[in-house]
Amino acid sequence: MEKKKSQLQTLKKVLRYIKSYRIFLLLSLFFAVVTVVSTLYFPVLTGQVIDHILAPGQVEFSVILGLIWKMAVIIVLTAFAQWFMNVCNNKITYEVVQDVRREAFAKIEILPLKFIDAHSHGELVSRVIADVDQFADGLLMGFSQLFTGVITILGTLLFMLSINVRITLVVVLVTPVSLFVAGFIARRTFSMFMLQSTTRGEQTSLINEMIENQKVVQAFSKEQDVLERFDEINGRLEKASLRATFFSSLTNPGTRFVNSLVYTGVALVGAFLAMAGRGALTVGQLSCFLSYANQYTKPFNEISGVVTELQNALACAERIFSLIAEEPQAPEPEHVQTLSDVKGNVDLEHVYFSYSKDKKLIEDFNLKVEPGQRVAIVGPTGCGKTTVINLLMRFYDVDGGSIKVEGEDIRTVTRKSLRESYGMVLQETWLKAGTIRENLVMGKPDATEEEILAAAKAAHAHSFIKRLPDGYDTVIGEEGGSLSVGQKQLLCIARVMLCLPPMLILDEATSSIDTRTEMKIQNAFARMMEGRTSFIVAHRLSTIQEADIILVMKDGHILEQGNHEELLKQGGFYYELYNSQFAV
């Protein structure tokens, strides 16, 4: 019952998307009616030709020729109607698919990071790409065959009733058996296709993960382990696919068997009526009826296939709609304001935060930062350093307390204006596919050539950029293509240097750079940080000795606070961390 309700809700959502293209839907129905009527009228003309040929006396070739010309016109009309119907169906299908994909991708852009972090990226990709493709195939088949199938059944019944009621009753009485067979199988295939779609997503996730991390896999000689994991998932996908396909493929033979019974019944009853004479049924009419019997039963085969394919399409649609239905990040307040004239005042007051309720992380965190101060955050792995950065940028909202910039709670200002106030360089580099120049001006599209060159030189990226085939116009692939990790890091640093917002966040920003270049970068950072509030996360304590405030964190708490000399004199946790660098 729950599964049926879920299918119904998914179907309603699909129909809401189709509603926007109702003009094309009506046109498709119109051309489907034209196609069916012209197709059904053709056997009538064929029967008349047969009756004229078998009629006693001289054959009237002029009448037969006229009927043949009508048949030719009907063939051309049917072809054009089918073509226009398919054009309309394709328009509806791919417009709907475009809308679904656009909405799904737009939802990903506004989903909270906790959702993205909690789900496999490959599985999300599978929903937006593979599941929508499967949905499109089912939708197209539905439009192409469902409309014409239903109209053909109704039209054929009307034509048969106009010829002979008794034989038509034979057809109608056997029909429910075909519907029962198709419905019985279709109800049991939905869950099978859902399992197939879910397993396919799991496989896509693994492939995506392994391609992105192939170097690590090979470095640790884990190829065989990965192959075993892939084989296990691939085996489950094979079983799920075979099971779904096997049961769904029973529909066609089952309905064909019933349809053969219909055809046999029409042939026997019609033959007896034709032999009985007395005008009950002519040979031409029997020929016409047998043609209708084929045309009447054929849609049941097609519809049964459509129903099966629709089960797959609905299963895929349910997965993509569940993504679209996810709660987006908290919306901007009604009277939200734009953060402006930022000088660099940041206050964290009694901040509480944890990624999961059962595992506490940051508790009663307090910090007051004056404009232009450099705040370094140090501590062991997992102490909450990067979490503080996530909260400052409002990638996550605090569970308790508040974070204020220039006295304004960051939850009361637009995310855009808040994030534009920060320049951020992370340990994980990110570059989009495009030219070097396009990546550098991401935060400042109107930057001049002089500004771009100055930022690249300040980040010590200019020299290697000039050595590239096309310099600043060199096209790089996704994630930086063949550039080294250090080169990608330099480009990310240059990107921030070009914008120079009032506040900076450097999260292990020099972790992928050699020591000599790091010294140059530190000097560039020093110039860049002058007069700007800066938050620096670093494992190498030698890189943050010049910070105005050093926060020593452990388990989400600030254990110690002060500058480098003060903390060393205290002889506490920072003292131990600092000296552990030199331990042999």
Helices and strands as residue ranges (DSSP letters): H 2-19, H 22-54, H 61-110, H 113-118, H 121-126, I 127-131, H 132-141, I 142-146, H 147-163, H 165-212, H 214-219, H 223-249, H 251-276, H 283-324, E 346-353, E 362-369, E 374-378, H 385-392, E 400-405, E 408-409, G 410-412, H 415-420, E 422-425, E 434-435, H 436-440, G 441-443, H 449-458, H 462-466, G 471-473, E 475-476, G 478-480, H 485-499, E 503-507, H 515-529, E 533-537, G 541-544, E 549-554, E 557-562, H 564-570, H 573-580
